[in-house]
Amino acid sequence: MASNLHDLPDSPCIGVCSTLFDDVCKGCGRTATEVSNWVFLSDEEKRAVWMRIEQEGTAMRFRNDKL
């Protein structure tokens, strides 16, 4: 993962949202709470989310067969 948040996209969102039906978005890997509060999270909190979703690697964002 990039060590600087400025090297990453503004958010993990890839425009394939499933948080209306799932606890964790299938597109980006964030929880519904993380998605809705993203703009209010501190840099440290955002970095922690990025690290977790990259480590999990299950969201479409990280799959070769995404769309």
mmCIF file as Biopython writes it, N, C-alpha, C and O atoms, coordinates in Angstrom:
data_model
#
loop_
_atom_site.group_PDB
_atom_site.id
_atom_site.type_symbol
_atom_site.label_atom_id
_atom_site.label_alt_id
_atom_site.label_comp_id
_atom_site.label_asym_id
_atom_site.label_entity_id
_atom_site.label_seq_id
_atom_site.pdbx_PDB_ins_code
_atom_site.Cartn_x
_atom_site.Cartn_y
_atom_site.Cartn_z
_atom_site.occupancy
_atom_site.B_iso_or_equiv
_atom_site.auth_seq_id
_atom_site.auth_asym_id
_atom_site.pdbx_PDB_model_num
ATOM 1   N N  . MET A ? 1  ? 0.833   -1.175  0.000   1.0 0.0 1  A 1 
ATOM 2   C CA . MET A ? 1  ? 0.000   0.000   0.000   1.0 0.0 1  A 1 
ATOM 3   C C  . MET A ? 1  ? 0.875   1.235   0.000   1.0 0.0 1  A 1 
ATOM 4   O O  . MET A ? 1  ? 1.955   1.245   0.592   1.0 0.0 1  A 1 
ATOM 5   N N  . ALA A ? 2  ? 0.411   2.261   -0.657  1.0 0.0 2  A 1 
ATOM 6   C CA . ALA A ? 2  ? 1.137   3.520   -0.655  1.0 0.0 2  A 1 
ATOM 7   C C  . ALA A ? 2  ? 1.210   4.053   0.770   1.0 0.0 2  A 1 
ATOM 8   O O  . ALA A ? 2  ? 0.224   4.005   1.505   1.0 0.0 2  A 1 
ATOM 9   N N  . SER A ? 3  ? 2.366   4.557   1.159   1.0 0.0 3  A 1 
ATOM 10  C CA . SER A ? 3  ? 2.520   5.038   2.526   1.0 0.0 3  A 1 
ATOM 11  C C  . SER A ? 3  ? 1.852   6.391   2.725   1.0 0.0 3  A 1 
ATOM 12  O O  . SER A ? 3  ? 1.552   6.771   3.857   1.0 0.0 3  A 1 
ATOM 13  N N  . ASN A ? 4  ? 1.619   7.114   1.654   1.0 0.0 4  A 1 
ATOM 14  C CA . ASN A ? 4  ? 1.032   8.436   1.723   1.0 0.0 4  A 1 
ATOM 15  C C  . ASN A ? 4  ? -0.371  8.389   1.127   1.0 0.0 4  A 1 
ATOM 16  O O  . ASN A ? 4  ? -0.552  7.921   0.003   1.0 0.0 4  A 1 
ATOM 17  N N  . LEU A ? 5  ? -1.349  8.864   1.862   1.0 0.0 5  A 1 
ATOM 18  C CA . LEU A ? 5  ? -2.723  8.863   1.355   1.0 0.0 5  A 1 
ATOM 19  C C  . LEU A ? 5  ? -2.862  9.649   0.060   1.0 0.0 5  A 1 
ATOM 20  O O  . LEU A ? 5  ? -3.759  9.379   -0.739  1.0 0.0 5  A 1 
ATOM 21  N N  . HIS A ? 6  ? -1.976  10.623  -0.152  1.0 0.0 6  A 1 
ATOM 22  C CA . HIS A ? 6  ? -2.051  11.432  -1.363  1.0 0.0 6  A 1 
ATOM 23  C C  . HIS A ? 6  ? -1.644  10.640  -2.606  1.0 0.0 6  A 1 
ATOM 24  O O  . HIS A ? 6  ? -1.882  11.086  -3.729  1.0 0.0 6  A 1 
ATOM 25  N N  . ASP A ? 7  ? -1.037  9.479   -2.415  1.0 0.0 7  A 1 
ATOM 26  C CA . ASP A ? 7  ? -0.672  8.606   -3.524  1.0 0.0 7  A 1 
ATOM 27  C C  . ASP A ? 7  ? -1.815  7.660   -3.902  1.0 0.0 7  A 1 
ATOM 28  O O  . ASP A ? 7  ? -1.724  6.931   -4.890  1.0 0.0 7  A 1 
ATOM 29  N N  . LEU A ? 8  ? -2.887  7.677   -3.109  1.0 0.0 8  A 1 
ATOM 30  C CA . LEU A ? 8  ? -4.037  6.797   -3.327  1.0 0.0 8  A 1 
ATOM 31  C C  . LEU A ? 8  ? -5.204  7.587   -3.920  1.0 0.0 8  A 1 
ATOM 32  O O  . LEU A ? 8  ? -5.225  8.815   -3.826  1.0 0.0 8  A 1 
ATOM 33  N N  . PRO A ? 9  ? -6.169  6.907   -4.523  1.0 0.0 9  A 1 
ATOM 34  C CA . PRO A ? 9  ? -7.381  7.598   -4.964  1.0 0.0 9  A 1 
ATOM 35  C C  . PRO A ? 9  ? -8.078  8.244   -3.770  1.0 0.0 9  A 1 
ATOM 36  O O  . PRO A ? 9  ? -7.813  7.876   -2.626  1.0 0.0 9  A 1 
ATOM 37  N N  . ASP A ? 10 ? -8.971  9.208   -4.029  1.0 0.0 10 A 1 
ATOM 38  C CA . ASP A ? 10 ? -9.677  9.889   -2.944  1.0 0.0 10 A 1 
ATOM 39  C C  . ASP A ? 10 ? -10.411 8.922   -2.028  1.0 0.0 10 A 1 
ATOM 40  O O  . ASP A ? 10 ? -10.513 9.153   -0.823  1.0 0.0 10 A 1 
ATOM 41  N N  . SER A ? 11 ? -10.922 7.841   -2.599  1.0 0.0 11 A 1 
ATOM 42  C CA . SER A ? 11 ? -11.585 6.814   -1.796  1.0 0.0 11 A 1 
ATOM 43  C C  . SER A ? 11 ? -11.430 5.481   -2.515  1.0 0.0 11 A 1 
ATOM 44  O O  . SER A ? 11 ? -11.076 5.446   -3.694  1.0 0.0 11 A 1 
ATOM 45  N N  . PRO A ? 12 ? -11.693 4.383   -1.811  1.0 0.0 12 A 1 
ATOM 46  C CA . PRO A ? 12 ? -11.604 3.072   -2.440  1.0 0.0 12 A 1 
ATOM 47  C C  . PRO A ? 12 ? -12.753 2.776   -3.408  1.0 0.0 12 A 1 
ATOM 48  O O  . PRO A ? 12 ? -12.728 1.754   -4.094  1.0 0.0 12 A 1 
ATOM 49  N N  . CYS A ? 13 ? -13.743 3.639   -3.472  1.0 0.0 13 A 1 
ATOM 50  C CA . CYS A ? 13 ? -14.939 3.401   -4.279  1.0 0.0 13 A 1 
ATOM 51  C C  . CYS A ? 13 ? -14.594 3.192   -5.756  1.0 0.0 13 A 1 
ATOM 52  O O  . CYS A ? 13 ? -13.780 3.915   -6.329  1.0 0.0 13 A 1 
ATOM 53  N N  . ILE A ? 14 ? -15.237 2.183   -6.358  1.0 0.0 14 A 1 
ATOM 54  C CA . ILE A ? 14 ? -15.096 1.951   -7.803  1.0 0.0 14 A 1 
ATOM 55  C C  . ILE A ? 14 ? -16.445 2.075   -8.503  1.0 0.0 14 A 1 
ATOM 56  O O  . ILE A ? 14 ? -16.582 1.702   -9.668  1.0 0.0 14 A 1 
ATOM 57  N N  . GLY A ? 15 ? -17.451 2.606   -7.783  1.0 0.0 15 A 1 
ATOM 58  C CA . GLY A ? 15 ? -18.760 2.838   -8.373  1.0 0.0 15 A 1 
ATOM 59  C C  . GLY A ? 15 ? -19.621 1.596   -8.512  1.0 0.0 15 A 1 
ATOM 60  O O  . GLY A ? 15 ? -20.586 1.599   -9.277  1.0 0.0 15 A 1 
ATOM 61  N N  . VAL A ? 16 ? -19.294 0.544   -7.794  1.0 0.0 16 A 1 
ATOM 62  C CA . VAL A ? 16 ? -20.086 -0.684  -7.802  1.0 0.0 16 A 1 
ATOM 63  C C  . VAL A ? 16 ? -20.523 -0.912  -6.352  1.0 0.0 16 A 1 
ATOM 64  O O  . VAL A ? 16 ? -19.981 -1.774  -5.659  1.0 0.0 16 A 1 
ATOM 65  N N  . CYS A ? 17 ? -21.488 -0.148  -5.913  1.0 0.0 17 A 1 
ATOM 66  C CA . CYS A ? 17 ? -21.885 -0.157  -4.506  1.0 0.0 17 A 1 
ATOM 67  C C  . CYS A ? 17 ? -22.926 -1.228  -4.202  1.0 0.0 17 A 1 
ATOM 68  O O  . CYS A ? 17 ? -23.863 -1.450  -4.968  1.0 0.0 17 A 1 
ATOM 69  N N  . SER A ? 18 ? -22.734 -1.881  -3.066  1.0 0.0 18 A 1 
ATOM 70  C CA . SER A ? 18 ? -23.708 -2.877  -2.634  1.0 0.0 18 A 1 
ATOM 71  C C  . SER A ? 18 ? -24.091 -2.685  -1.173  1.0 0.0 18 A 1 
ATOM 72  O O  . SER A ? 18 ? -24.666 -3.584  -0.560  1.0 0.0 18 A 1 
ATOM 73  N N  . THR A ? 19 ? -23.777 -1.517  -0.608  1.0 0.0 19 A 1 
ATOM 74  C CA . THR A ? 19 ? -24.008 -1.317  0.823   1.0 0.0 19 A 1 
ATOM 75  C C  . THR A ? 19 ? -25.481 -1.186  1.189   1.0 0.0 19 A 1 
ATOM 76  O O  . THR A ? 19 ? -25.813 -1.191  2.374   1.0 0.0 19 A 1 
ATOM 77  N N  . LEU A ? 20 ? -26.370 -1.068  0.213   1.0 0.0 20 A 1 
ATOM 78  C CA . LEU A ? 20 ? -27.794 -1.083  0.543   1.0 0.0 20 A 1 
ATOM 79  C C  . LEU A ? 20 ? -28.259 -2.489  0.899   1.0 0.0 20 A 1 
ATOM 80  O O  . LEU A ? 20 ? -29.256 -2.661  1.602   1.0 0.0 20 A 1 
ATOM 81  N N  . PHE A ? 21 ? -27.543 -3.482  0.417   1.0 0.0 21 A 1 
ATOM 82  C CA . PHE A ? 21 ? -27.936 -4.871  0.615   1.0 0.0 21 A 1 
ATOM 83  C C  . PHE A ? 21 ? -26.922 -5.690  1.413   1.0 0.0 21 A 1 
ATOM 84  O O  . PHE A ? 21 ? -27.259 -6.750  1.939   1.0 0.0 21 A 1 
ATOM 85  N N  . ASP A ? 22 ? -25.696 -5.210  1.506   1.0 0.0 22 A 1 
ATOM 86  C CA . ASP A ? 22 ? -24.617 -5.961  2.156   1.0 0.0 22 A 1 
ATOM 87  C C  . ASP A ? 22 ? -23.996 -5.135  3.272   1.0 0.0 22 A 1 
ATOM 88  O O  . ASP A ? 22 ? -23.976 -3.906  3.208   1.0 0.0 22 A 1 
ATOM 89  N N  . ASP A ? 23 ? -23.490 -5.813  4.293   1.0 0.0 23 A 1 
ATOM 90  C CA . ASP A ? 23 ? -22.776 -5.113  5.366   1.0 0.0 23 A 1 
ATOM 91  C C  . ASP A ? 23 ? -21.437 -4.574  4.882   1.0 0.0 23 A 1 
ATOM 92  O O  . ASP A ? 23 ? -20.962 -3.543  5.357   1.0 0.0 23 A 1 
ATOM 93  N N  . VAL A ? 24 ? -20.837 -5.282  3.935   1.0 0.0 24 A 1 
ATOM 94  C CA . VAL A ? 24 ? -19.567 -4.861  3.350   1.0 0.0 24 A 1 
ATOM 95  C C  . VAL A ? 24 ? -19.758 -4.729  1.848   1.0 0.0 24 A 1 
ATOM 96  O O  . VAL A ? 24 ? -20.272 -5.644  1.204   1.0 0.0 24 A 1 
ATOM 97  N N  . CYS A ? 25 ? -19.353 -3.609  1.293   1.0 0.0 25 A 1 
ATOM 98  C CA . CYS A ? 25 ? -19.521 -3.354  -0.139  1.0 0.0 25 A 1 
ATOM 99  C C  . CYS A ? 25 ? -18.692 -4.340  -0.952  1.0 0.0 25 A 1 
ATOM 100 O O  . CYS A ? 25 ? -17.500 -4.522  -0.701  1.0 0.0 25 A 1 
ATOM 101 N N  . LYS A ? 26 ? -19.327 -4.965  -1.916  1.0 0.0 26 A 1 
ATOM 102 C CA . LYS A ? 26 ? -18.623 -5.914  -2.782  1.0 0.0 26 A 1 
ATOM 103 C C  . LYS A ? 26 ? -17.678 -5.199  -3.746  1.0 0.0 26 A 1 
ATOM 104 O O  . LYS A ? 26 ? -16.737 -5.810  -4.254  1.0 0.0 26 A 1 
ATOM 105 N N  . GLY A ? 27 ? -17.915 -3.921  -4.000  1.0 0.0 27 A 1 
ATOM 106 C CA . GLY A ? 27 ? -17.063 -3.159  -4.910  1.0 0.0 27 A 1 
ATOM 107 C C  . GLY A ? 27 ? -15.754 -2.723  -4.284  1.0 0.0 27 A 1 
ATOM 108 O O  . GLY A ? 27 ? -14.681 -2.955  -4.841  1.0 0.0 27 A 1 
ATOM 109 N N  . CYS A ? 28 ? -15.847 -2.084  -3.109  1.0 0.0 28 A 1 
ATOM 110 C CA . CYS A ? 28 ? -14.636 -1.510  -2.504  1.0 0.0 28 A 1 
ATOM 111 C C  . CYS A ? 28 ? -14.166 -2.204  -1.242  1.0 0.0 28 A 1 
ATOM 112 O O  . CYS A ? 28 ? -13.015 -2.028  -0.843  1.0 0.0 28 A 1 
ATOM 113 N N  . GLY A ? 29 ? -15.020 -2.987  -0.602  1.0 0.0 29 A 1 
ATOM 114 C CA . GLY A ? 29 ? -14.612 -3.704  0.600   1.0 0.0 29 A 1 
ATOM 115 C C  . GLY A ? 29 ? -14.833 -2.967  1.908   1.0 0.0 29 A 1 
ATOM 116 O O  . GLY A ? 29 ? -14.500 -3.480  2.976   1.0 0.0 29 A 1 
ATOM 117 N N  . ARG A ? 30 ? -15.399 -1.754  1.831   1.0 0.0 30 A 1 
ATOM 118 C CA . ARG A ? 30 ? -15.658 -1.004  3.061   1.0 0.0 30 A 1 
ATOM 119 C C  . ARG A ? 30 ? -17.022 -1.360  3.639   1.0 0.0 30 A 1 
ATOM 120 O O  . ARG A ? 30 ? -17.917 -1.816  2.927   1.0 0.0 30 A 1 
ATOM 121 N N  . THR A ? 31 ? -17.162 -1.143  4.938   1.0 0.0 31 A 1 
ATOM 122 C CA . THR A ? 31 ? -18.461 -1.327  5.574   1.0 0.0 31 A 1 
ATOM 123 C C  . THR A ? 31 ? -19.353 -0.147  5.196   1.0 0.0 31 A 1 
ATOM 124 O O  . THR A ? 31 ? -18.867 0.887   4.738   1.0 0.0 31 A 1 
ATOM 125 N N  . ALA A ? 32 ? -20.660 -0.311  5.393   1.0 0.0 32 A 1 
ATOM 126 C CA . ALA A ? 32 ? -21.602 0.775   5.103   1.0 0.0 32 A 1 
ATOM 127 C C  . ALA A ? 32 ? -21.260 2.009   5.936   1.0 0.0 32 A 1 
ATOM 128 O O  . ALA A ? 32 ? -21.376 3.136   5.454   1.0 0.0 32 A 1 
ATOM 129 N N  . THR A ? 33 ? -20.844 1.804   7.169   1.0 0.0 33 A 1 
ATOM 130 C CA . THR A ? 33 ? -20.457 2.928   8.037   1.0 0.0 33 A 1 
ATOM 131 C C  . THR A ? 33 ? -19.229 3.635   7.502   1.0 0.0 33 A 1 
ATOM 132 O O  . THR A ? 33 ? -19.171 4.865   7.498   1.0 0.0 33 A 1 
ATOM 133 N N  . GLU A ? 34 ? -18.244 2.870   7.048   1.0 0.0 34 A 1 
ATOM 134 C CA . GLU A ? 34 ? -17.030 3.479   6.481   1.0 0.0 34 A 1 
ATOM 135 C C  . GLU A ? 34 ? -17.355 4.264   5.223   1.0 0.0 34 A 1 
ATOM 136 O O  . GLU A ? 34 ? -16.811 5.347   5.008   1.0 0.0 34 A 1 
ATOM 137 N N  . VAL A ? 35 ? -18.231 3.731   4.396   1.0 0.0 35 A 1 
ATOM 138 C CA . VAL A ? 35 ? -18.623 4.432   3.167   1.0 0.0 35 A 1 
ATOM 139 C C  . VAL A ? 35 ? -19.301 5.750   3.519   1.0 0.0 35 A 1 
ATOM 140 O O  . VAL A ? 35 ? -18.933 6.801   2.993   1.0 0.0 35 A 1 
ATOM 141 N N  . SER A ? 36 ? -20.290 5.698   4.407   1.0 0.0 36 A 1 
ATOM 142 C CA . SER A ? 36 ? -21.063 6.901   4.714   1.0 0.0 36 A 1 
ATOM 143 C C  . SER A ? 36 ? -20.269 7.944   5.493   1.0 0.0 36 A 1 
ATOM 144 O O  . SER A ? 36 ? -20.591 9.130   5.434   1.0 0.0 36 A 1 
ATOM 145 N N  . ASN A ? 37 ? -19.250 7.527   6.211   1.0 0.0 37 A 1 
ATOM 146 C CA . ASN A ? 37 ? -18.456 8.469   7.017   1.0 0.0 37 A 1 
ATOM 147 C C  . ASN A ? 37 ? -17.087 8.784   6.423   1.0 0.0 37 A 1 
ATOM 148 O O  . ASN A ? 37 ? -16.293 9.475   7.062   1.0 0.0 37 A 1 
ATOM 149 N N  . TRP A ? 38 ? -16.790 8.301   5.230   1.0 0.0 38 A 1 
ATOM 150 C CA . TRP A ? 38 ? -15.453 8.422   4.654   1.0 0.0 38 A 1 
ATOM 151 C C  . TRP A ? 38 ? -14.906 9.844   4.720   1.0 0.0 38 A 1 
ATOM 152 O O  . TRP A ? 38 ? -13.755 10.038  5.112   1.0 0.0 38 A 1 
ATOM 153 N N  . VAL A ? 39 ? -15.698 10.831  4.348   1.0 0.0 39 A 1 
ATOM 154 C CA . VAL A ? 39 ? -15.196 12.215  4.310   1.0 0.0 39 A 1 
ATOM 155 C C  . VAL A ? 39 ? -14.881 12.756  5.696   1.0 0.0 39 A 1 
ATOM 156 O O  . VAL A ? 39 ? -14.170 13.753  5.823   1.0 0.0 39 A 1 
ATOM 157 N N  . PHE A ? 40 ? -15.398 12.112  6.733   1.0 0.0 40 A 1 
ATOM 158 C CA . PHE A ? 40 ? -15.162 12.578  8.093   1.0 0.0 40 A 1 
ATOM 159 C C  . PHE A ? 40 ? -14.028 11.832  8.789   1.0 0.0 40 A 1 
ATOM 160 O O  . PHE A ? 40 ? -13.616 12.222  9.882   1.0 0.0 40 A 1 
ATOM 161 N N  . LEU A ? 41 ? -13.518 10.767  8.176   1.0 0.0 41 A 1 
ATOM 162 C CA . LEU A ? 41 ? -12.450 9.987   8.793   1.0 0.0 41 A 1 
ATOM 163 C C  . LEU A ? 41 ? -11.127 10.744  8.745   1.0 0.0 41 A 1 
ATOM 164 O O  . LEU A ? 41 ? -10.858 11.492  7.805   1.0 0.0 41 A 1 
ATOM 165 N N  . SER A ? 42 ? -10.320 10.542  9.756   1.0 0.0 42 A 1 
ATOM 166 C CA . SER A ? 42 ? -8.977  11.135  9.775   1.0 0.0 42 A 1 
ATOM 167 C C  . SER A ? 42 ? -8.083  10.386  8.786   1.0 0.0 42 A 1 
ATOM 168 O O  . SER A ? 42 ? -8.443  9.309   8.311   1.0 0.0 42 A 1 
ATOM 169 N N  . ASP A ? 43 ? -6.946  10.945  8.484   1.0 0.0 43 A 1 
ATOM 170 C CA . ASP A ? 43 ? -5.995  10.269  7.597   1.0 0.0 43 A 1 
ATOM 171 C C  . ASP A ? 43 ? -5.600  8.906   8.153   1.0 0.0 43 A 1 
ATOM 172 O O  . ASP A ? 43 ? -5.462  7.942   7.399   1.0 0.0 43 A 1 
ATOM 173 N N  . GLU A ? 44 ? -5.418  8.822   9.464   1.0 0.0 44 A 1 
ATOM 174 C CA . GLU A ? 44 ? -5.035  7.557   10.088  1.0 0.0 44 A 1 
ATOM 175 C C  . GLU A ? 44 ? -6.143  6.517   9.941   1.0 0.0 44 A 1 
ATOM 176 O O  . GLU A ? 44 ? -5.873  5.346   9.674   1.0 0.0 44 A 1 
ATOM 177 N N  . GLU A ? 45 ? -7.384  6.951   10.116  1.0 0.0 45 A 1 
ATOM 178 C CA . GLU A ? 45 ? -8.515  6.033   9.972   1.0 0.0 45 A 1 
ATOM 179 C C  . GLU A ? 45 ? -8.650  5.557   8.524   1.0 0.0 45 A 1 
ATOM 180 O O  . GLU A ? 45 ? -8.904  4.378   8.277   1.0 0.0 45 A 1 
ATOM 181 N N  . LYS A ? 46 ? -8.481  6.473   7.572   1.0 0.0 46 A 1 
ATOM 182 C CA . LYS A ? 46 ? -8.546  6.098   6.155   1.0 0.0 46 A 1 
ATOM 183 C C  . LYS A ? 46 ? -7.428  5.121   5.810   1.0 0.0 46 A 1 
ATOM 184 O O  . LYS A ? 46 ? -7.648  4.139   5.101   1.0 0.0 46 A 1 
ATOM 185 N N  . ARG A ? 47 ? -6.237  5.395   6.313   1.0 0.0 47 A 1 
ATOM 186 C CA . ARG A ? 47 ? -5.106  4.504   6.054   1.0 0.0 47 A 1 
ATOM 187 C C  . ARG A ? 47 ? -5.384  3.107   6.605   1.0 0.0 47 A 1 
ATOM 188 O O  . ARG A ? 47 ? -5.048  2.111   5.965   1.0 0.0 47 A 1 
ATOM 189 N N  . ALA A ? 48 ? -5.996  3.027   7.791   1.0 0.0 48 A 1 
ATOM 190 C CA . ALA A ? 48 ? -6.325  1.735   8.393   1.0 0.0 48 A 1 
ATOM 191 C C  . ALA A ? 48 ? -7.348  0.985   7.536   1.0 0.0 48 A 1 
ATOM 192 O O  . ALA A ? 48 ? -7.240  -0.231  7.372   1.0 0.0 48 A 1 
ATOM 193 N N  . VAL A ? 49 ? -8.332  1.693   6.991   1.0 0.0 49 A 1 
ATOM 194 C CA . VAL A ? 49 ? -9.329  1.057   6.120   1.0 0.0 49 A 1 
ATOM 195 C C  . VAL A ? 49 ? -8.648  0.549   4.859   1.0 0.0 49 A 1 
ATOM 196 O O  . VAL A ? 49 ? -8.867  -0.594  4.457   1.0 0.0 49 A 1 
ATOM 197 N N  . TRP A ? 50 ? -7.813  1.393   4.220   1.0 0.0 50 A 1 
ATOM 198 C CA . TRP A ? 50 ? -7.097  0.972   3.016   1.0 0.0 50 A 1 
ATOM 199 C C  . TRP A ? 50 ? -6.276  -0.286  3.295   1.0 0.0 50 A 1 
ATOM 200 O O  . TRP A ? 50 ? -6.293  -1.227  2.502   1.0 0.0 50 A 1 
ATOM 201 N N  . MET A ? 51 ? -5.560  -0.303  4.415   1.0 0.0 51 A 1 
ATOM 202 C CA . MET A ? 51 ? -4.731  -1.462  4.744   1.0 0.0 51 A 1 
ATOM 203 C C  . MET A ? 51 ? -5.586  -2.713  4.885   1.0 0.0 51 A 1 
ATOM 204 O O  . MET A ? 51 ? -5.240  -3.770  4.355   1.0 0.0 51 A 1 
ATOM 205 N N  . ARG A ? 52 ? -6.711  -2.594  5.604   1.0 0.0 52 A 1 
ATOM 206 C CA . ARG A ? 52 ? -7.578  -3.756  5.819   1.0 0.0 52 A 1 
ATOM 207 C C  . ARG A ? 52 ? -8.163  -4.279  4.512   1.0 0.0 52 A 1 
ATOM 208 O O  . ARG A ? 52 ? -8.137  -5.485  4.269   1.0 0.0 52 A 1 
ATOM 209 N N  . ILE A ? 53 ? -8.689  -3.394  3.668   1.0 0.0 53 A 1 
ATOM 210 C CA . ILE A ? 53 ? -9.327  -3.877  2.438   1.0 0.0 53 A 1 
ATOM 211 C C  . ILE A ? 53 ? -8.294  -4.439  1.464   1.0 0.0 53 A 1 
ATOM 212 O O  . ILE A ? 53 ? -8.597  -5.361  0.706   1.0 0.0 53 A 1 
ATOM 213 N N  . GLU A ? 54 ? -7.081  -3.895  1.477   1.0 0.0 54 A 1 
ATOM 214 C CA . GLU A ? 54 ? -6.029  -4.460  0.622   1.0 0.0 54 A 1 
ATOM 215 C C  . GLU A ? 54 ? -5.592  -5.827  1.134   1.0 0.0 54 A 1 
ATOM 216 O O  . GLU A ? 54 ? -5.369  -6.743  0.342   1.0 0.0 54 A 1 
ATOM 217 N N  . GLN A ? 55 ? -5.470  -5.971  2.441   1.0 0.0 55 A 1 
ATOM 218 C CA . GLN A ? 55 ? -5.078  -7.263  3.013   1.0 0.0 55 A 1 
ATOM 219 C C  . GLN A ? 55 ? -6.139  -8.319  2.753   1.0 0.0 55 A 1 
ATOM 220 O O  . GLN A ? 55 ? -5.815  -9.462  2.431   1.0 0.0 55 A 1 
ATOM 221 N N  . GLU A ? 56 ? -7.417  -7.936  2.892   1.0 0.0 56 A 1 
ATOM 222 C CA . GLU A ? 56 ? -8.501  -8.887  2.627   1.0 0.0 56 A 1 
ATOM 223 C C  . GLU A ? 56 ? -8.529  -9.257  1.147   1.0 0.0 56 A 1 
ATOM 224 O O  . GLU A ? 56 ? -8.670  -10.428 0.794   1.0 0.0 56 A 1 
ATOM 225 N N  . GLY A ? 57 ? -8.394  -8.257  0.294   1.0 0.0 57 A 1 
ATOM 226 C CA . GLY A ? 57 ? -8.302  -8.489  -1.147  1.0 0.0 57 A 1 
ATOM 227 C C  . GLY A ? 57 ? -9.501  -9.143  -1.800  1.0 0.0 57 A 1 
ATOM 228 O O  . GLY A ? 57 ? -9.379  -9.667  -2.908  1.0 0.0 57 A 1 
ATOM 229 N N  . THR A ? 58 ? -10.660 -9.133  -1.152  1.0 0.0 58 A 1 
ATOM 230 C CA . THR A ? 58 ? -11.824 -9.823  -1.686  1.0 0.0 58 A 1 
ATOM 231 C C  . THR A ? 58 ? -12.761 -8.934  -2.489  1.0 0.0 58 A 1 
ATOM 232 O O  . THR A ? 58 ? -13.587 -9.443  -3.246  1.0 0.0 58 A 1 
ATOM 233 N N  . ALA A ? 59 ? -12.653 -7.630  -2.344  1.0 0.0 59 A 1 
ATOM 234 C CA . ALA A ? 59 ? -13.527 -6.704  -3.056  1.0 0.0 59 A 1 
ATOM 235 C C  . ALA A ? 59 ? -13.181 -6.690  -4.550  1.0 0.0 59 A 1 
ATOM 236 O O  . ALA A ? 59 ? -12.057 -7.004  -4.943  1.0 0.0 59 A 1 
ATOM 237 N N  . MET A ? 60 ? -14.161 -6.324  -5.365  1.0 0.0 60 A 1 
ATOM 238 C CA . MET A ? 60 ? -13.954 -6.234  -6.815  1.0 0.0 60 A 1 
ATOM 239 C C  . MET A ? 60 ? -12.757 -5.351  -7.154  1.0 0.0 60 A 1 
ATOM 240 O O  . MET A ? 60 ? -12.057 -5.604  -8.134  1.0 0.0 60 A 1 
ATOM 241 N N  . ARG A ? 61 ? -12.522 -4.338  -6.365  1.0 0.0 61 A 1 
ATOM 242 C CA . ARG A ? 61 ? -11.398 -3.418  -6.584  1.0 0.0 61 A 1 
ATOM 243 C C  . ARG A ? 61 ? -10.087 -4.162  -6.723  1.0 0.0 61 A 1 
ATOM 244 O O  . ARG A ? 61 ? -9.192  -3.700  -7.431  1.0 0.0 61 A 1 
ATOM 245 N N  . PHE A ? 62 ? -9.951  -5.288  -6.077  1.0 0.0 62 A 1 
ATOM 246 C CA . PHE A ? 62 ? -8.691  -6.021  -6.050  1.0 0.0 62 A 1 
ATOM 247 C C  . PHE A ? 62 ? -8.690  -7.284  -6.897  1.0 0.0 62 A 1 
ATOM 248 O O  . PHE A ? 62 ? -7.693  -8.005  -6.937  1.0 0.0 62 A 1 
ATOM 249 N N  . ARG A ? 63 ? -9.791  -7.554  -7.569  1.0 0.0 63 A 1 
ATOM 250 C CA . ARG A ? 63 ? -9.872  -8.774  -8.380  1.0 0.0 63 A 1 
ATOM 251 C C  . ARG A ? 63 ? -9.605  -8.462  -9.844  1.0 0.0 63 A 1 
ATOM 252 O O  . ARG A ? 63 ? -9.950  -7.382  -10.324 1.0 0.0 63 A 1 
ATOM 253 N N  . ASN A ? 64 ? -9.010  -9.376  -10.536 1.0 0.0 64 A 1 
ATOM 254 C CA . ASN A ? 64 ? -8.729  -9.209  -11.973 1.0 0.0 64 A 1 
ATOM 255 C C  . ASN A ? 64 ? -9.991  -9.289  -12.816 1.0 0.0 64 A 1 
ATOM 256 O O  . ASN A ? 64 ? -10.045 -8.721  -13.906 1.0 0.0 64 A 1 
ATOM 257 N N  . ASP A ? 65 ? -11.009 -9.992  -12.321 1.0 0.0 65 A 1 
ATOM 258 C CA . ASP A ? 65 ? -12.235 -10.199 -13.068 1.0 0.0 65 A 1 
ATOM 259 C C  . ASP A ? 65 ? -13.335 -9.214  -12.710 1.0 0.0 65 A 1 
ATOM 260 O O  . ASP A ? 65 ? -14.514 -9.534  -12.859 1.0 0.0 65 A 1 
ATOM 261 N N  . LYS A ? 66 ? -12.972 -7.999  -12.233 1.0 0.0 66 A 1 
ATOM 262 C CA . LYS A ? 66 ? -13.918 -7.086  -11.617 1.0 0.0 66 A 1 
ATOM 263 C C  . LYS A ? 66 ? -15.187 -6.795  -12.389 1.0 0.0 66 A 1 
ATOM 264 O O  . LYS A ? 66 ? -16.254 -6.923  -11.789 1.0 0.0 66 A 1 
ATOM 265 N N  . LEU A ? 67 ? -15.183 -6.437  -13.588 1.0 0.0 67 A 1 
ATOM 266 C CA . LEU A ? 67 ? -16.444 -6.070  -14.257 1.0 0.0 67 A 1 
ATOM 267 C C  . LEU A ? 67 ? -16.585 -6.779  -15.505 1.0 0.0 67 A 1 
ATOM 268 O O  . LEU A ? 67 ? -17.580 -6.600  -16.208 1.0 0.0 67 A 1 
#
